[in-house]
Amino acid sequence: MRGWTPAEHEANQAEMTAIFADFAAALREGLAADSERTQDIVLRLHRAASKSWTDPVGRGGFLNMSEVYTENPDMRARLDRQVPGLADYLVRAIRIFCVEAQP
């Protein structure tokens, strides 16, 4: 990310905002964390997160990264303000993507 232009940073922020808004909409609609639509959003998040790493984020790294959503009080509060329970929903969906849905 160090070499990114301001426009690239802005585009990344917009993409992440859209992804989290889609997670919030999925939760509001009552979609299960393992639903196809929710898992598609997780894939988008994985791809977006991988852009800021030197290589694509591995399953373990992605799962560890997701823990910030529930363990960081500020992040949890920001997510749960969008929809109560969003932080836990995100982590559950990412766990399914990284662990449970993998062969």
C-alpha positions in Angstrom: 0.0 0.0 0.0 3.0 2.3 0.5 3.4 2.8 -3.2 -0.3 3.5 -3.8 -1.5 6.8 -5.2 -4.1 8.8 -3.3 -6.6 7.7 -5.9 -5.7 4.1 -5.3 -6.2 4.5 -1.5 -9.6 6.2 -2.1 -10.7 3.4 -4.5 -9.6 0.8 -1.9 -11.6 2.6 0.8 -14.6 2.8 -1.4 -14.4 -0.9 -2.3 -14.1 -1.8 1.4 -17.0 0.4 2.3 -19.2 -1.2 -0.3 -18.2 -4.7 0.8 -19.1 -4.0 4.5 -22.4 -2.4 3.3 -23.2 -5.6 1.4 -22.4 -7.7 4.5 -24.8 -5.4 6.5 -27.5 -5.8 3.9 -27.1 -9.6 3.9 -27.4 -9.7 7.7 -30.5 -7.4 7.6 -32.1 -9.7 5.1 -31.4 -12.7 7.4 -29.0 -14.5 5.0 -27.0 -17.2 6.7 -23.3 -16.7 7.0 -22.9 -19.8 4.8 -25.3 -18.6 2.1 -24.0 -18.4 -1.4 -24.5 -14.6 -1.5 -22.7 -14.0 1.8 -19.8 -16.3 0.8 -19.5 -14.3 -2.5 -19.1 -11.1 -0.4 -16.4 -12.9 1.7 -14.6 -13.7 -1.5 -14.8 -10.0 -2.5 -13.3 -9.1 0.9 -10.6 -11.6 0.5 -9.7 -10.3 -2.9 -9.7 -6.7 -1.6 -7.6 -7.5 1.4 -5.1 -9.4 -0.8 -4.5 -6.2 -2.8 -2.9 -4.6 0.3 -0.6 -7.6 0.9 2.4 -8.6 -1.2 0.8 -11.9 -2.0 -2.8 -13.1 -1.8 -3.9 -13.6 1.8 -3.7 -17.2 2.9 -6.6 -18.8 4.7 -4.9 -18.6 8.1 -3.9 -15.0 7.6 -7.4 -14.1 6.5 -8.9 -15.8 9.4 -6.5 -14.0 11.8 -7.3 -10.7 10.1 -11.0 -11.3 10.7 -10.5 -11.5 14.5 -9.9 -7.7 14.5 -13.6 -7.3 13.7 -14.6 -8.8 17.1 -11.5 -8.2 19.2 -10.9 -4.5 18.5 -13.6 -2.6 20.5 -13.6 0.3 18.1 -14.0 -1.9 15.0 -16.7 -4.0 16.7 -18.6 -0.9 17.6 -18.3 0.6 14.1 -19.6 -2.6 12.5 -22.3 -3.2 15.0 -23.6 0.3 14.6 -24.4 -0.6 11.0 -26.4 -3.7 12.1 -26.3 -5.2 15.5 -24.3 -8.4 15.4 -22.4 -7.5 12.2 -19.0 -8.1 13.6 -19.8 -11.7 14.7 -21.6 -12.3 11.4 -18.5 -11.3 9.5 -16.2 -13.5 11.5 -18.6 -16.5 11.2 -18.8 -16.0 7.4 -15.0 -15.7 7.1 -14.5 -18.8 9.3 -16.8 -20.8 6.9 -14.9 -19.5 3.9 -11.5 -20.3 5.4 -12.1 -23.5 7.4 -15.5 -25.1 7.1 -16.2 -24.8 3.4 -12.7 -25.9 2.3 -11.9 -29.5 1.3 
